[in-house]
Amino acid sequence: MNLPEPPYYAVIFISKLGEDTQGYEAMAERIVELARSQPGFLGLESARNEVGITVSFWSDRESIRKWRDQADHKMARKLGRDKWYRSYDIHIARVETHRQHLR
């Protein structure tokens, strides 16, 4: 992933799904595509197994706030709280250093 030189921000979303996951994958794909189109979005890494971890990267806190308040994202978050997630945590961190190792 090509990220700019720090500083930038990381939103770390850690989740555990409940039993009813109908519609979850389709919504997750839709939200990722929507996030990619948002101003300030820099990239995303995700792993979903027993625990899902998604880290999205943003140029600034204001871009994160606008993404949080985006209408479709708000709807997806409500569905997640009400239907899909057993639990989740959100962390926002300022990235000061980035090292990449490629083979």
Secondary structure as GFF3:
##gff-version 3
##sequence-region A 1 103
A	DSSP	beta_strand	8	17	.	.	.	ID=ss1
A	DSSP	alpha_helix	24	36	.	.	.	ID=ss2
A	DSSP	beta_strand	41	48	.	.	.	ID=ss3
A	DSSP	beta_strand	52	58	.	.	.	ID=ss4
A	DSSP	alpha_helix	61	69	.	.	.	ID=ss5
A	DSSP	alpha_helix	71	79	.	.	.	ID=ss6
A	DSSP	pi_helix	80	84	.	.	.	ID=ss7
A	DSSP	beta_strand	85	95	.	.	.	ID=ss8
###
